Amino acid sequence: LNLKIKKYDCIGIIGDNGSGKSTLVDLILGLLKPAGGKILINGKENKNFGMVFKKIGYLPQDHLVVSDKIINNITLETDQNLIDKIKFSKALASTNLNKMVSDLPNGVDTLIGKDGIRLSGGEYKKIALARLFYHDKDILILDEATNSLDKESEEIVINELHKIKKEKTVVIISHNLKTLSICDKILRINDKKIELDKN
């Protein structure tokens, strides 16, 4: 297959289960090496995927939450002095987390995960999305970003993605037509080929 992603593209990727969407993402992330062909970055074959990876924010379908405070899960910081409070507040608002956090006895300092309180799948997804928005990378790759979100939160996240796509390169894998509606073009993986979706 041949695929070119330009800076500031917002691309949707669709395909049946098992069609290769996750494999394609793993190739883009550098987690898999192609058995044939090349992956070029700015026209050059790049062997140092570590440098590229630093520019990528990735939201996997199975979002990872560590057993720690909500604030540490989002910022990945243990030193409170290093947390950007403005970016953190914005990340909470962008994922409709403010009400949930305010209802918790310890707010953003509430312990979650194995050693803390248990949240719903949608709430864990919001925390993973807030982490993605907080770290503000140049390239965002989202696998089923709005899956398991309530309707209001879905709208807020889609609006946020719509705003930030003007200054980022965004790749969205989704079955959700509303999420895909923000994409400039949608590519379908079918029979080990990538084609422009005409629907």
Residue frames as a rotation matrix with the C-alpha (Angstrom) as fourth column:
LEU 1
0.577 0.817 0.000 0.00
0.817 -0.577 0.000 0.00
0.000 0.000 -1.000 0.00
ASN 2
-0.577 -0.674 0.462 0.98
0.652 -0.720 -0.236 3.60
0.491 0.165 0.855 -0.51
LEU 3
0.592 0.742 -0.316 -0.04
0.783 -0.436 0.444 6.28
0.192 -0.510 -0.839 1.93
LYS 4
-0.548 -0.717 0.430 1.07
0.552 -0.697 -0.458 9.88
0.628 -0.014 0.778 2.26
ILE 5
0.512 0.641 -0.572 0.17
0.859 -0.354 0.371 11.96
0.035 -0.681 -0.731 5.32
LYS 6
-0.147 -0.529 0.836 0.91
0.459 -0.785 -0.416 15.66
0.876 0.322 0.358 5.07
LYS 7
-0.897 -0.210 -0.390 1.43
0.443 -0.424 -0.790 18.10
0.001 -0.881 0.473 7.91
TYR 8
-0.737 0.666 -0.115 -1.93
-0.494 -0.647 -0.581 19.32
-0.461 -0.371 0.806 9.28
ASP 9
-0.541 0.595 -0.594 -3.87
-0.327 0.502 0.801 16.54
0.775 0.628 -0.077 7.52
CYS 10
-0.419 0.485 0.768 -6.83
-0.761 0.274 -0.588 15.17
-0.496 -0.830 0.254 9.45
ILE 11
-0.503 0.087 -0.860 -7.34
-0.650 0.618 0.442 11.65
0.570 0.781 -0.254 8.20
GLY 12
0.246 0.622 0.744 -9.94
-0.869 0.482 -0.115 9.07
-0.430 -0.617 0.659 9.17
ILE 13
-0.716 -0.451 -0.534 -9.16
-0.630 0.747 0.214 5.38
0.302 0.489 -0.818 8.76
ILE 14
0.213 0.839 0.501 -11.91
-0.878 0.389 -0.278 2.78
-0.428 -0.381 0.820 8.56
GLY 15
-0.400 -0.291 -0.869 -12.09
-0.680 0.730 0.069 -0.91
0.614 0.619 -0.490 7.77
ASP 16
0.647 0.667 -0.368 -13.55
-0.298 0.666 0.684 -4.17
0.702 -0.333 0.630 8.98
ASN 17
0.637 -0.405 0.656 -12.21
-0.639 0.200 0.743 -5.88
-0.432 -0.892 -0.132 12.08
GLY 18
0.353 -0.594 0.723 -8.95
0.298 0.804 0.515 -7.63
-0.887 0.034 0.461 11.21
SER 19
0.933 0.060 0.354 -8.40
0.359 -0.199 -0.912 -5.51
0.016 0.978 -0.207 8.10
GLY 20
0.094 -0.994 0.058 -5.09
0.936 0.068 -0.345 -4.13
0.339 0.087 0.937 9.40
LYS 21
0.680 0.219 0.700 -5.96
0.095 -0.973 0.213 -0.75
0.727 -0.079 -0.682 10.97
SER 22
0.937 -0.327 0.119 -4.01
-0.166 -0.120 0.979 -1.43
-0.306 -0.937 -0.167 14.17
THR 23
0.364 -0.836 0.411 -1.08
0.823 0.496 0.279 -2.85
-0.437 0.236 0.868 12.20
LEU 24
0.297 -0.197 0.934 -0.96
0.672 -0.652 -0.351 0.35
0.678 0.732 -0.061 10.13
VAL 25
0.874 0.059 0.482 -0.89
-0.259 -0.783 0.566 2.44
0.410 -0.620 -0.669 13.32
ASP 26
0.774 -0.621 0.125 1.89
0.200 0.427 0.882 0.28
-0.601 -0.658 0.455 14.76
LEU 27
0.207 -0.686 0.698 3.91
0.977 0.112 -0.180 0.91
0.045 0.719 0.694 11.57
ILE 28
0.490 0.042 0.871 3.36
0.236 -0.968 -0.086 4.68
0.839 0.248 -0.485 11.80
LEU 29
0.932 -0.069 0.354 4.37
-0.355 -0.354 0.865 4.62
0.065 -0.933 -0.354 15.47
GLY 30
0.044 -0.970 -0.238 7.50
-0.792 0.111 -0.600 2.60
0.609 0.215 -0.763 14.68
LEU 31
0.134 0.068 0.989 6.38
-0.833 0.549 0.075 -0.27
-0.537 -0.833 0.130 16.92
LEU 32
0.573 0.007 0.820 6.51
0.345 0.905 -0.248 -2.56
-0.744 0.425 0.516 13.87
LYS 33
-0.404 -0.704 -0.584 9.03
-0.441 -0.410 0.799 -2.50
-0.802 0.580 -0.145 11.06
PRO 34
0.550 0.660 -0.511 7.72
-0.760 0.142 -0.634 -3.05
-0.346 0.738 0.580 7.53
ALA 35
0.354 -0.382 0.854 8.59
0.229 0.920 0.317 -6.45
-0.907 0.084 0.414 6.03
GLY 36
-0.245 -0.418 0.875 8.94
0.965 -0.014 0.263 -4.68
-0.098 0.908 0.406 2.68
GLY 37
0.445 0.401 0.800 8.90
0.579 -0.811 0.085 -1.13
0.683 0.426 -0.593 1.40
LYS 38
-0.662 -0.736 -0.138 9.89
0.639 -0.460 -0.617 1.99
0.391 -0.497 0.775 3.31
ILE 39
0.597 0.716 -0.361 8.50
0.802 -0.545 0.244 4.56
-0.022 -0.435 -0.900 5.67
LEU 40
-0.390 -0.729 0.563 9.76
0.747 -0.608 -0.269 8.02
0.538 0.315 0.782 4.77
ILE 41
0.460 0.441 -0.771 9.61
0.786 -0.607 0.122 11.11
-0.414 -0.661 -0.626 6.95
ASN 42
0.592 -0.162 -0.790 10.04
-0.308 -0.951 -0.036 14.37
-0.745 0.265 -0.613 5.05
GLY 43
0.797 -0.164 -0.581 11.24
-0.573 0.099 -0.814 12.33
0.191 0.981 -0.015 2.07
LYS 44
-0.257 -0.956 -0.141 13.94
-0.780 0.291 -0.554 10.46
0.571 -0.032 -0.820 3.98
GLU 45
0.373 0.293 -0.880 14.02
0.199 0.902 0.384 7.01
0.906 -0.319 0.278 5.48
ASN 46
0.135 -0.244 0.960 14.15
-0.816 -0.577 -0.032 7.53
0.562 -0.780 -0.277 9.22
LYS 47
-0.165 -0.293 -0.942 15.88
0.194 0.927 -0.322 4.94
0.967 -0.236 -0.096 11.34
ASN 48
-0.951 -0.270 -0.151 15.50
0.210 -0.206 -0.956 6.92
0.227 -0.941 0.252 14.57
PHE 49
-0.139 0.989 0.050 11.85
0.418 0.013 0.908 6.40
0.898 0.147 -0.415 15.45
GLY 50
-0.166 0.022 -0.986 12.53
0.983 -0.072 -0.167 7.60
-0.075 -0.997 -0.009 19.00
MET 51
-0.926 -0.224 -0.302 12.78
0.201 -0.974 0.106 11.18
-0.318 0.038 0.947 17.71
VAL 52
-0.680 0.732 0.040 9.52
-0.158 -0.200 0.967 10.82
0.716 0.651 0.252 15.79
PHE 53
-0.156 0.646 -0.747 7.76
0.738 0.579 0.347 9.15
0.656 -0.497 -0.567 18.71
LYS 54
-0.660 -0.162 -0.733 8.40
0.677 -0.552 -0.487 12.22
-0.325 -0.818 0.474 20.89
LYS 55
-0.934 0.300 -0.195 6.20
-0.353 -0.865 0.357 14.23
-0.061 0.402 0.913 18.52
ILE 56
-0.475 0.763 -0.439 3.31
-0.134 0.430 0.893 11.74
0.870 0.483 -0.101 18.61
GLY 57
-0.598 0.451 0.663 0.42
-0.736 0.017 -0.676 11.57
-0.317 -0.892 0.322 21.05
TYR 58
-0.679 0.283 -0.677 -1.26
-0.275 0.757 0.593 8.18
0.680 0.589 -0.436 20.85
LEU 59
-0.257 0.683 0.684 -4.59
-0.905 0.079 -0.419 7.09
-0.339 -0.727 0.597 22.30
PRO 60
-0.947 -0.097 -0.307 -4.88
-0.215 0.900 0.379 3.29
0.240 0.425 -0.873 21.97
GLN 61
-0.086 0.970 -0.225 -8.24
-0.293 0.192 0.937 1.54
0.952 0.146 0.268 21.97
ASP 62
0.556 0.175 -0.812 -7.39
0.655 0.510 0.558 -0.07
0.512 -0.842 0.169 25.32
HIS 63
0.434 -0.348 0.831 -6.49
-0.302 -0.925 -0.230 3.08
0.849 -0.151 -0.507 27.24
LEU 64
-0.134 -0.613 -0.779 -3.90
0.663 0.529 -0.530 2.77
0.736 -0.587 0.336 29.96
VAL 65
0.558 0.255 0.790 -4.60
-0.426 -0.728 0.536 4.11
0.712 -0.636 -0.298 33.44
VAL 66
-0.428 -0.781 -0.455 -2.02
0.137 0.441 -0.887 3.71
0.893 -0.442 -0.082 36.18
SER 67
0.426 0.535 -0.729 -2.82
0.786 0.180 0.592 3.23
0.448 -0.825 -0.344 39.87
ASP 68
-0.734 -0.640 -0.227 -2.27
0.679 -0.677 -0.285 6.83
0.028 -0.363 0.931 40.98
LYS 69
-0.275 0.615 -0.739 -4.02
0.234 -0.703 -0.672 10.18
-0.933 -0.358 0.049 41.41
ILE 70
0.634 0.592 0.498 -6.14
0.658 -0.075 -0.750 11.53
-0.406 0.803 -0.436 38.53
ILE 71
0.852 -0.319 -0.415 -3.82
-0.394 -0.913 -0.107 14.53
-0.345 0.255 -0.903 38.16
ASN 72
-0.155 -0.969 0.192 -0.76
-0.564 0.247 0.788 12.27
-0.811 0.014 -0.585 37.86
ASN 73
-0.031 0.246 0.969 -2.54
0.571 0.800 -0.185 10.04
-0.821 0.547 -0.166 35.35
ILE 74
0.870 0.445 0.211 -3.18
0.433 -0.488 -0.757 13.03
-0.234 0.751 -0.618 33.11
THR 75
0.816 -0.560 -0.145 0.09
-0.576 -0.810 -0.113 14.94
-0.054 0.176 -0.983 33.49
LEU 76
0.753 -0.537 -0.380 2.38
0.407 0.835 -0.371 11.93
0.516 0.125 0.847 34.09
GLU 77
-0.164 -0.771 0.615 4.17
-0.258 -0.569 -0.781 14.14
0.952 -0.287 -0.106 36.63
THR 78
0.239 0.199 -0.950 4.84
0.820 0.483 0.307 13.30
0.520 -0.853 -0.048 40.27
ASP 79
-0.684 -0.495 -0.536 6.30
0.687 -0.682 -0.248 16.74
-0.243 -0.538 0.807 41.07
GLN 80
0.326 0.938 -0.115 3.34
0.862 -0.345 -0.371 19.14
-0.388 0.021 -0.922 41.43
ASN 81
0.146 -0.344 -0.927 5.64
-0.001 -0.938 0.348 22.11
-0.989 -0.050 -0.138 40.66
LEU 82
-0.841 -0.541 0.003 6.20
-0.031 0.054 0.998 20.82
-0.541 0.839 -0.062 37.12
ILE 83
-0.278 0.827 0.490 2.49
0.902 0.399 -0.163 20.66
-0.330 0.397 -0.857 36.25
ASP 84
-0.975 0.061 0.212 1.21
0.054 -0.866 0.497 23.32
0.214 0.497 0.841 33.87
LYS 85
-0.648 0.747 -0.145 -2.01
0.295 0.071 -0.953 24.32
-0.702 -0.661 -0.266 35.67
ILE 86
-0.210 0.576 -0.790 -3.47
-0.732 -0.628 -0.263 26.16
-0.648 0.524 0.553 32.67
LYS 87
-0.543 -0.057 -0.838 -2.95
-0.724 0.538 0.432 23.21
0.426 0.841 -0.333 30.31
PHE 88
-0.973 0.178 -0.150 -4.30
0.229 0.845 -0.483 20.87
0.041 -0.504 -0.863 32.96
SER 89
-0.439 0.851 -0.288 -7.51
-0.079 -0.356 -0.931 22.91
-0.895 -0.386 0.224 33.44
LYS 90
-0.179 0.317 -0.932 -7.95
-0.950 -0.301 0.080 23.07
-0.255 0.900 0.355 29.67
ALA 91
-0.819 -0.185 -0.544 -7.50
-0.366 0.897 0.246 19.30
0.442 0.401 -0.802 29.36
LEU 92
-0.821 0.571 -0.013 -10.22
0.324 0.448 -0.833 18.72
-0.470 -0.688 -0.553 31.97
ALA 93
-0.143 0.799 -0.585 -12.63
-0.426 -0.583 -0.692 21.06
-0.893 0.150 0.423 30.18
SER 94
-0.356 -0.089 -0.930 -11.83
-0.934 0.015 0.356 19.56
-0.018 0.996 -0.088 26.76
THR 95
-0.791 0.026 -0.611 -12.88
-0.105 0.978 0.178 16.10
0.603 0.205 -0.771 27.95
ASN 96
0.152 0.948 0.281 -15.90
-0.479 -0.178 0.859 17.06
0.865 -0.265 0.427 30.09
LEU 97
-0.190 -0.346 -0.919 -14.14
0.534 0.749 -0.393 15.85
0.824 -0.565 0.043 33.26
ASN 98
-0.692 -0.219 0.688 -14.84
-0.300 -0.780 -0.550 18.84
0.657 -0.587 0.474 35.53
LYS 99
0.245 0.875 0.418 -18.15
-0.837 -0.027 0.546 17.60
0.489 -0.483 0.726 36.96
MET 100
0.675 -0.022 -0.738 -16.86
0.161 0.980 0.117 14.09
0.720 -0.198 0.665 37.63
VAL 101
-0.356 -0.919 -0.171 -13.75
0.489 -0.027 -0.872 15.46
0.796 -0.394 0.459 39.37
SER 102
-0.579 0.164 0.798 -15.75
-0.552 -0.800 -0.236 17.95
0.600 -0.577 0.554 41.47
ASP 103
0.535 0.844 0.015 -18.03
-0.632 0.389 0.671 15.12
0.560 -0.369 0.742 42.67
LEU 104
0.322 -0.499 -0.805 -15.08
0.435 0.833 -0.342 13.13
0.841 -0.240 0.485 44.01
PRO 105
0.884 0.100 -0.457 -14.07
0.467 -0.246 0.849 13.65
-0.027 -0.964 -0.264 47.67
ASN 106
0.184 -0.902 -0.390 -10.43
0.425 -0.284 0.859 14.45
-0.886 -0.324 0.331 46.80
GLY 107
0.691 0.166 -0.703 -11.02
-0.437 -0.679 -0.590 15.96
-0.576 0.715 -0.396 43.36
VAL 108
0.693 -0.475 -0.542 -8.04
-0.531 0.173 -0.830 15.58
0.488 0.863 -0.132 41.03
ASP 109
-0.374 -0.846 0.380 -6.06
-0.891 0.214 -0.400 14.06
0.257 -0.488 -0.834 43.92
THR 110
0.543 0.649 0.534 -8.40
-0.731 0.678 -0.081 11.06
-0.414 -0.346 0.842 44.03
LEU 111
-0.600 -0.761 0.247 -6.58
-0.592 0.630 0.503 7.76
-0.538 0.155 -0.828 43.69
ILE 112
0.560 0.760 -0.331 -7.82
-0.789 0.366 -0.494 5.59
-0.254 0.538 0.804 40.81
GLY 113
-0.049 -0.565 -0.824 -6.84
-0.725 0.588 -0.360 2.24
0.687 0.580 -0.438 39.35
LYS 114
-0.070 -0.031 -0.997 -5.97
0.208 0.977 -0.045 -0.96
0.976 -0.210 -0.062 41.19
ASP 115
-0.638 -0.296 -0.711 -5.36
0.727 0.070 -0.683 0.74
0.252 -0.953 0.170 44.55
GLY 116
-0.946 0.284 -0.154 -8.03
-0.214 -0.908 -0.360 3.42
-0.242 -0.307 0.920 44.25
ILE 117
-0.065 0.996 0.066 -11.67
-0.324 0.042 -0.945 3.94
-0.944 -0.083 0.320 43.31
ARG 118
-0.605 -0.055 0.794 -13.06
0.620 0.593 0.514 2.20
-0.499 0.803 -0.325 40.25
LEU 119
-0.396 0.443 -0.804 -14.41
-0.535 -0.823 -0.189 4.35
-0.746 0.356 0.563 37.42
SER 120
0.635 0.661 0.399 -16.53
0.026 0.499 -0.866 3.49
-0.772 0.561 0.300 34.40
GLY 121
0.033 -0.601 0.798 -14.98
0.900 0.365 0.237 2.70
-0.434 0.711 0.553 31.00
GLY 122
0.548 0.262 0.794 -16.13
0.665 -0.712 -0.224 6.11
0.507 0.651 -0.565 29.72
GLU 123
0.980 -0.198 0.019 -14.49
-0.161 -0.737 0.657 7.91
-0.116 -0.647 -0.754 32.65
TYR 124
0.261 -0.927 0.269 -11.20
0.363 0.353 0.862 6.09
-0.894 -0.128 0.429 32.10
LYS 125
0.140 -0.150 0.979 -11.43
0.990 -0.002 -0.142 7.05
0.023 0.989 0.149 28.41
LYS 126
0.892 0.233 0.387 -11.88
0.239 -0.970 0.034 10.73
0.384 0.062 -0.921 29.35
ILE 127
0.730 -0.680 -0.065 -8.76
-0.144 -0.246 0.958 10.60
-0.668 -0.691 -0.278 31.55
ALA 128
-0.004 -0.732 0.681 -6.76
0.719 0.471 0.511 9.05
-0.695 0.492 0.525 28.69
LEU 129
0.375 0.220 0.900 -8.06
0.844 -0.482 -0.234 11.74
0.382 0.848 -0.367 26.31
ALA 130
1.000 -0.025 0.004 -7.23
-0.023 -0.876 0.481 14.49
-0.009 -0.481 -0.877 28.84
ARG 131
0.331 -0.936 0.120 -3.66
0.239 0.207 0.949 13.10
-0.913 -0.286 0.292 28.97
LEU 132
-0.013 -0.283 0.959 -3.47
0.986 0.155 0.059 13.30
-0.166 0.946 0.277 25.16
PHE 133
0.664 0.353 0.659 -4.69
0.512 -0.857 -0.057 16.91
0.545 0.376 -0.750 25.13
TYR 134
0.917 -0.339 -0.211 -2.47
0.010 -0.509 0.861 17.96
-0.399 -0.791 -0.464 28.07
HIS 135
0.122 -0.968 0.220 0.74
0.427 0.251 0.869 16.76
-0.896 -0.012 0.444 26.39
ASP 136
0.699 0.284 -0.656 -0.14
-0.200 -0.803 -0.562 18.68
-0.686 0.524 -0.505 23.22
LYS 137
-0.249 -0.826 0.506 1.97
0.325 0.421 0.847 16.74
-0.912 0.375 0.164 20.68
ASP 138
-0.564 -0.061 -0.823 2.31
-0.623 -0.623 0.473 17.71
-0.541 0.780 0.313 17.00
ILE 139
-0.555 0.346 -0.757 0.84
-0.520 0.566 0.640 14.45
0.650 0.748 -0.134 15.70
LEU 140
-0.360 0.525 0.772 -2.20
-0.792 0.266 -0.550 12.80
-0.493 -0.809 0.320 17.27
ILE 141
-0.654 0.211 -0.727 -3.24
-0.360 0.758 0.544 9.21
0.666 0.617 -0.419 16.57
LEU 142
-0.475 0.601 0.643 -6.55
-0.808 -0.010 -0.589 8.19
-0.347 -0.799 0.490 18.09
ASP 143
-0.853 0.213 -0.476 -7.99
-0.048 0.877 0.478 4.69
0.519 0.430 -0.738 18.01
GLU 144
-0.028 0.956 -0.292 -11.76
0.658 0.238 0.715 4.84
0.753 -0.172 -0.635 18.73
ALA 145
-0.829 -0.469 0.305 -11.37
0.155 -0.716 -0.680 8.17
0.537 -0.517 0.666 20.56
THR 146
-0.516 0.698 0.497 -15.05
-0.815 -0.578 -0.034 8.63
0.263 -0.423 0.867 21.46
ASN 147
-0.164 0.403 -0.901 -15.90
-0.005 0.913 0.409 4.99
0.986 0.071 -0.148 22.06
SER 148
-0.156 0.246 -0.957 -17.77
0.878 0.478 -0.020 4.51
0.452 -0.843 -0.291 25.40
LEU 149
-0.985 -0.139 -0.107 -18.27
0.172 -0.883 -0.438 8.26
-0.034 -0.449 0.893 25.95
ASP 150
-0.084 0.980 -0.182 -21.69
0.705 -0.071 -0.706 9.69
-0.704 -0.188 -0.685 26.83
LYS 151
0.384 0.346 0.856 -23.32
0.915 -0.269 -0.301 11.92
0.126 0.899 -0.420 24.21
GLU 152
0.998 0.011 -0.066 -22.41
0.025 -0.976 0.218 15.24
-0.062 -0.219 -0.974 25.86
SER 153
0.340 -0.940 0.032 -18.76
-0.145 -0.019 0.989 14.25
-0.929 -0.341 -0.142 26.36
GLU 154
0.003 -0.273 0.962 -18.58
0.854 0.502 0.140 12.94
-0.521 0.821 0.235 22.79
GLU 155
0.763 0.363 0.534 -19.73
0.599 -0.708 -0.374 16.34
0.243 0.606 -0.758 21.47
ILE 156
0.882 -0.449 -0.143 -17.17
-0.282 -0.746 0.603 18.19
-0.377 -0.492 -0.785 23.62
VAL 157
0.066 -0.903 0.425 -14.28
0.155 0.430 0.889 15.93
-0.986 0.008 0.169 22.53
ILE 158
0.159 0.052 0.986 -15.27
0.966 0.199 -0.167 16.16
-0.205 0.979 -0.019 18.85
ASN 159
0.954 0.208 0.216 -15.44
0.246 -0.956 -0.162 19.97
0.173 0.208 -0.963 19.11
GLU 160
0.594 -0.801 -0.073 -11.98
-0.314 -0.314 0.896 20.01
-0.740 -0.509 -0.439 20.74
LEU 161
-0.101 -0.615 0.782 -10.54
0.587 0.597 0.546 17.82
-0.803 0.514 0.301 17.97
HIS 162
0.543 0.391 0.743 -12.16
0.836 -0.333 -0.436 20.11
0.077 0.858 -0.508 15.40
LYS 163
0.977 -0.186 -0.101 -10.40
-0.158 -0.958 0.238 23.11
-0.141 -0.217 -0.966 16.98
ILE 164
0.336 -0.934 0.121 -6.94
-0.385 -0.019 0.923 21.58
-0.860 -0.356 -0.366 17.31
LYS 165
0.403 -0.191 0.895 -6.84
0.669 0.729 -0.146 19.85
-0.625 0.657 0.422 13.93
LYS 166
0.986 -0.023 0.165 -5.96
0.097 -0.725 -0.682 23.20
0.135 0.688 -0.713 12.32
GLU 167
0.479 -0.852 0.212 -2.53
-0.854 -0.508 -0.112 23.12
0.203 -0.128 -0.971 14.00
LYS 168
-0.192 -0.518 0.833 -1.85
-0.622 0.721 0.306 19.38
-0.759 -0.460 -0.461 14.28
THR 169
-0.499 0.059 -0.864 -1.63
-0.689 0.577 0.438 16.29
0.525 0.814 -0.247 12.13
VAL 170
-0.257 0.545 0.799 -4.46
-0.800 0.345 -0.492 13.99
-0.543 -0.765 0.347 13.21
VAL 171
-0.662 0.120 -0.740 -5.15
-0.414 0.764 0.494 10.35
0.625 0.634 -0.457 12.35
ILE 172
-0.308 0.672 0.674 -8.45
-0.876 0.077 -0.477 8.96
-0.372 -0.737 0.565 13.63
ILE 173
-0.868 0.157 -0.471 -9.42
-0.068 0.903 0.425 5.30
0.492 0.401 -0.773 13.53
SER 174
-0.697 0.684 0.217 -13.13
-0.429 -0.155 -0.890 4.99
-0.575 -0.713 0.402 14.21
HIS 175
-0.717 0.626 0.306 -16.45
0.687 0.563 0.459 3.39
0.115 0.540 -0.834 13.32
ASN 176
-0.013 0.718 -0.696 -18.23
0.712 -0.482 -0.510 6.49
-0.702 -0.502 -0.505 14.61
LEU 177
0.052 0.096 0.994 -19.46
0.947 -0.321 -0.019 8.62
0.317 0.942 -0.108 11.69
LYS 178
0.946 0.318 0.064 -19.84
0.275 -0.891 0.361 11.70
0.172 -0.324 -0.930 13.92
THR 179
0.476 -0.855 -0.205 -16.18
0.136 -0.159 0.978 11.49
-0.869 -0.494 0.040 14.98
LEU 180
-0.262 -0.600 0.756 -15.08
0.816 0.280 0.505 10.92
-0.514 0.750 0.416 11.37
SER 181
0.641 0.627 0.443 -17.08
0.767 -0.534 -0.356 13.97
0.013 0.568 -0.823 10.23
ILE 182
0.770 -0.398 -0.499 -14.21
-0.152 -0.873 0.463 16.29
-0.620 -0.280 -0.733 11.25
CYS 183
-0.057 -0.872 0.486 -11.76
0.421 0.421 0.804 14.49
-0.905 0.251 0.343 8.93
ASP 184
-0.132 -0.100 -0.986 -10.62
-0.710 -0.685 0.165 16.07
-0.692 0.721 0.020 5.66
LYS 185
-0.004 0.170 -0.985 -10.59
-0.839 0.536 0.096 12.64
0.544 0.827 0.140 4.02
ILE 186
0.370 0.207 0.906 -11.43
-0.715 0.686 0.135 9.10
-0.593 -0.698 0.402 5.01
LEU 187
-0.351 -0.572 -0.741 -9.34
-0.871 0.490 0.034 6.13
0.343 0.658 -0.670 3.93
ARG 188
0.699 0.615 0.364 -10.69
-0.689 0.716 0.115 2.58
-0.190 -0.332 0.924 3.90
ILE 189
-0.569 -0.816 0.102 -8.46
-0.774 0.573 0.270 -0.45
-0.279 0.075 -0.957 4.38
ASN 190
0.575 0.800 0.171 -9.89
-0.619 0.562 -0.549 -3.19
-0.536 0.210 0.818 2.23
ASP 191
0.965 -0.187 0.185 -8.28
0.255 0.838 -0.483 -6.42
-0.065 0.513 0.856 1.01
LYS 192
0.260 -0.938 -0.228 -4.81
0.786 0.069 0.614 -5.23
-0.561 -0.339 0.755 2.19
LYS 193
-0.444 -0.338 0.830 -5.13
0.765 -0.626 0.155 -2.01
0.467 0.703 0.536 0.15
ILE 194
-0.410 0.318 -0.855 -5.90
0.500 -0.705 -0.502 1.57
-0.763 -0.634 0.130 1.16
GLU 195
-0.521 0.307 0.797 -8.47
0.740 -0.304 0.601 3.45
0.426 0.902 -0.069 -0.89
LEU 196
-0.955 0.250 0.161 -10.27
-0.287 -0.917 -0.277 6.76
0.078 -0.311 0.947 -0.54
ASP 197
-0.591 0.806 0.034 -13.71
0.663 0.510 -0.548 6.19
-0.459 -0.302 -0.836 0.91
LYS 198
-0.881 0.252 0.401 -16.28
0.193 -0.582 0.790 7.61
0.432 0.773 0.464 -1.48
ASN 199
-0.051 0.946 -0.320 -19.30
0.862 0.204 0.464 7.40
0.504 -0.252 -0.826 0.88
